[in-house]
Amino acid sequence: MHYYSTRGNSGFATASTVILDGLAPDGGLYVPSETLPSFSPENMQGGSYQSLALEILKPFLNDFDKREIEEAVNTAYSERNFDHPDITPLKKLSGDLYTLELWHGPTCAFKDIALQILPLLMRTTQIKHENDRGIIVLTATSGDTGKSALEGFHDIPGIKIVVYYPEKGVSEIQKLQMTTQRGSNVSVAAVKGNFDHAQSGVKDIFSDRELAEKLAAAGYRLSSANSINWGRLIPQVVYYFAAYLKLIEQKALQPGEKVDFVVPTGNFGNILAGYYARRLGLPVNRLICATNINNVLSDFINSGRYNSNRKLHRTLSPSMDILVSSNLERLLFELTGHDSILIRRWMANLKSKSEYYVGPGEKEKIEKLFWSDCADDDETSQMIAYIYDHYHYLIDTHTAVGMAVLQKYRRCSDRNRPAIILSTASPFKFAGSVARALFGSDHIRGIGELDLLEMLARETGIAVPPALARLTSEPVIHKEVIARENMRHHLLSNLPDF
Ligand SMILES: *Cc1c(COP(=O)(O)O)cnc(C)c1O
């Protein structure tokens, strides 16, 4: 398997280059350049998550050998990192309603699935290429990615992980998760302002040529842990297969029967992995793209017009508060039959006018594969309460958006198939919003988020995940708050030899 860029100007690359680069040199995203392998779920039954991951990852990691992938898979998806032997357990709520719990990793959000293995693959590449330059993984986060990246990269030799989060904009729990991070190669700082300030600061660093030369001269190379990196996408394909195989194993499905997947969506990474799973042979009926009121994607799927020229709202599902979904570019490239001229035109329009239109051919393909709608904060809270009342099951705000959108989908579809909702975070990670939905604002007024964790556990009889329970006693290590203008200086002052 080789890769090339969606913008068509970067030549062919191996898997290890793709993982090290993150973004392609021409500003596009890497995608496979060859015919995709095909898997038949009938022949894949009975294995562990680890053996499934090995089988699916292998053809995509062309310049890794089997032993290297096996080692990475077994280290990443071990009992040390995940608190459930299935890694991504499937929970049955009713005969046609399942949740796939993607939050049993060290930070209680789905990003752990990819960010536990990506650092190991990056390290393998570094050794293989006898690349003695240190890698700096630079990450701006709105909350979940930062902690996941810190957990994945801490104490990996040869790699430094640097995370910038907005001083205002992450929850108390998310902030504590990051500021208490241990590790000898870790740097975390708050940036004054909101997520856009932190993100644009990181983008400036990436595009600063003079800085790149300076870093190269000192033996460093910049890389990214954001979901533009193909190395984050492909590990996510595995759990779509794992969920389907579980249903076959439980005889809830006939082999070959199609299911719907519901995906709470922000940057379009998770749902794109579902699209690739379908391309690899998984019997998927529809991928249901659930958004909050920042509904650029659901408008796009329903109209063919992508328009990001609107105000960003802060919602109860902050990890989906996003107006430009980077990974959509990969889907468009696939749907146009790899037409990089069209992609370049659309992306240029997005940059200059904040919008683009796809043609009727692409629109039709999108409608066959996807269905989309949005849910607002009231619907989100009501759904958390409804699911708890009906099933004594707690869901977080992002998963609740998925549930609410599934309800809308079922109202307009003629047939109820089994639906699997990708549950992207532990309810305890968003304890404040979940407690408010269950007990009402009056009951929780004035109670801090950490105390709400315990209250939620006490009232529901469901245990707080140990990784979050620990936060109350962990010392805060990273206290720096910096101005956006000082990020470059901060980065350099944290590297030896500068
Ligand atoms: C990141 C995130 C999402 C959105 O996933 P994308 O791959 O960006 O679409 C949804 N829910 C949670 C909890 C997340 O952390």
The ligand as an SDF file (V2000), in Angstrom:
LIG
                    3D

 15 15  0  0  0  0  0  0  0  0999 V2000
  -13.1220   14.1030   19.1170 C   0  0  0  0  0  0  0  0  0  0  0  0
  -14.4460   13.7390   19.6210 C   0  0  0  0  0  0  0  0  0  0  0  0
  -15.5720   13.6220   18.7830 C   0  0  0  0  0  0  0  0  0  0  0  0
  -15.5120   13.9520   17.3020 C   0  0  0  0  0  0  0  0  0  0  0  0
  -14.7800   13.0210   16.5590 O   0  0  0  0  0  0  0  0  0  0  0  0
  -14.2580   13.3650   15.0900 P   0  0  0  0  0  0  0  0  0  0  0  0
  -13.3990   12.2470   14.6860 O   0  0  0  0  0  0  0  0  0  0  0  0
  -13.4880   14.6580   15.2330 O   0  0  0  0  0  0  0  0  0  0  0  0
  -15.4460   13.5430   14.2200 O   0  0  0  0  0  0  0  0  0  0  0  0
  -16.7660   13.2010   19.3380 C   0  0  0  0  0  0  0  0  0  0  0  0
  -16.8740   12.9360   20.6520 N   0  0  0  0  0  0  0  0  0  0  0  0
  -15.8200   13.0500   21.4960 C   0  0  0  0  0  0  0  0  0  0  0  0
  -16.0230   12.7580   22.9330 C   0  0  0  0  0  0  0  0  0  0  0  0
  -14.5700   13.4390   21.0180 C   0  0  0  0  0  0  0  0  0  0  0  0
  -13.5310   13.5530   21.8630 O   0  0  0  0  0  0  0  0  0  0  0  0
  1  2  1  0
  2  3  1  0
  2 14  2  0
  3  4  1  0
  3 10  2  0
  4  5  1  0
  5  6  1  0
  6  7  2  0
  6  8  1  0
  6  9  1  0
 10 11  1  0
 11 12  2  0
 12 13  1  0
 12 14  1  0
 14 15  1  0
M  END
$$$$
